[in-house]
Amino acid sequence: MIVTVDLLSKSRGKVYIYGYVRVTGFQEIPTDEVFTLSKAIMRAGFTDFADKKKVKVRKSEAAGGQNLIIDVGAIIEKGKQDKDIKLEPGDMIYVPGKLLNF
């Protein structure tokens, strides 16, 4: 019996991001860092009409399956890192649009 381990794997899984972001779809979770909501949002980029204060995160069933609403604007623009959350494989992120777009 031969067992091999792929040490070149650079992903621990994927999260899915959609809504009012510039790049929708799956994002790989790197193995060498803690992948947070703010990092995923920074990679995807908000559109002009994104509601940064009401970003919805659906945690995977393995992580409890809970729904969260996070003010990502406070994390990115005001540096409130205590509000940032760690993402796990299977998490889904939805960025809603603002009700009024000026």
C-alpha positions as CSV (number, residue, x, y, z in Angstrom):
1,M,0.0,0.0,0.0
2,I,1.3,3.4,-0.9
3,V,-0.1,6.6,0.7
4,T,0.7,10.0,-0.7
5,V,0.1,13.4,0.7
6,D,-0.3,16.4,-1.7
7,L,1.6,19.2,0.0
8,L,1.1,21.4,-3.0
9,S,-2.6,21.8,-2.3
10,K,-3.1,25.6,-1.8
11,S,-6.8,25.4,-0.9
12,R,-8.7,24.2,2.1
13,G,-12.0,24.5,0.2
14,K,-14.2,27.2,-1.2
15,V,-16.6,29.9,-0.2
16,Y,-19.2,31.4,-2.6
17,I,-19.8,35.1,-2.9
18,Y,-22.6,36.8,-4.9
19,G,-24.8,39.9,-5.0
20,Y,-23.5,43.4,-5.5
21,V,-19.8,42.5,-5.9
22,R,-17.6,43.0,-8.9
23,V,-16.5,39.3,-9.1
24,T,-19.1,36.7,-8.1
25,G,-18.5,33.0,-7.7
26,F,-16.3,30.7,-5.7
27,Q,-13.1,31.8,-3.9
28,E,-10.5,29.4,-2.7
29,I,-9.6,29.4,1.0
30,P,-5.7,29.5,1.2
31,T,-4.1,26.9,3.4
32,D,-1.4,29.3,4.7
33,E,-3.7,32.1,6.2
34,V,-6.9,32.7,8.1
35,F,-9.5,33.6,5.5
36,T,-11.9,36.2,6.8
37,L,-15.0,37.9,5.5
38,S,-13.2,41.1,4.9
39,K,-10.5,39.3,2.8
40,A,-13.2,37.7,0.6
41,I,-15.0,41.0,0.1
42,M,-11.7,42.8,-0.7
43,R,-11.0,40.1,-3.4
44,A,-14.5,40.4,-4.9
45,G,-14.8,44.2,-4.6
46,F,-18.0,46.0,-3.8
47,T,-20.1,47.6,-6.6
48,D,-21.2,51.2,-6.2
49,F,-24.7,50.1,-5.0
50,A,-23.6,47.5,-2.4
51,D,-25.0,47.7,1.1
52,K,-21.8,47.3,3.1
53,K,-23.6,47.4,6.4
54,K,-25.8,44.3,5.8
55,V,-23.6,41.6,4.3
56,K,-25.2,38.2,4.9
57,V,-23.2,35.1,5.7
58,R,-24.7,31.7,5.7
59,K,-22.3,29.4,7.6
60,S,-22.0,25.9,6.2
61,E,-23.8,23.0,7.9
62,A,-20.5,21.8,9.3
63,A,-20.0,25.2,11.0
64,G,-23.5,25.3,12.5
65,G,-25.6,26.5,9.5
66,Q,-26.3,29.9,11.1
67,N,-27.2,33.1,9.3
68,L,-25.2,36.2,10.2
69,I,-25.5,39.9,9.1
70,I,-22.2,41.7,9.3
71,D,-21.3,45.4,8.9
72,V,-18.3,44.9,6.5
73,G,-18.1,48.7,6.0
74,A,-17.1,49.1,9.7
75,I,-14.4,46.4,9.3
76,I,-12.8,47.7,6.2
77,E,-13.3,51.5,6.6
78,K,-13.2,51.9,10.3
79,G,-10.8,49.0,11.2
80,K,-13.2,47.2,13.5
81,Q,-11.4,43.8,13.2
82,D,-13.4,42.4,16.1
83,K,-16.5,42.2,13.8
84,D,-14.6,40.2,11.2
85,I,-15.3,36.5,11.0
86,K,-13.3,33.5,9.9
87,L,-14.8,31.7,6.8
88,E,-14.9,28.0,6.5
89,P,-15.4,25.8,3.4
90,G,-19.0,25.9,2.2
91,D,-19.9,29.3,3.6
92,M,-22.0,31.6,1.4
93,I,-21.7,35.4,1.3
94,Y,-24.4,37.6,-0.1
95,V,-23.9,41.4,-0.6
96,P,-27.3,43.1,-0.9
97,G,-27.9,46.3,-2.7
98,K,-28.9,49.6,-1.1
99,L,-32.5,50.4,-1.1
100,L,-31.9,54.0,-2.3
101,N,-29.1,54.5,-4.8
102,F,-27.9,58.1,-5.1
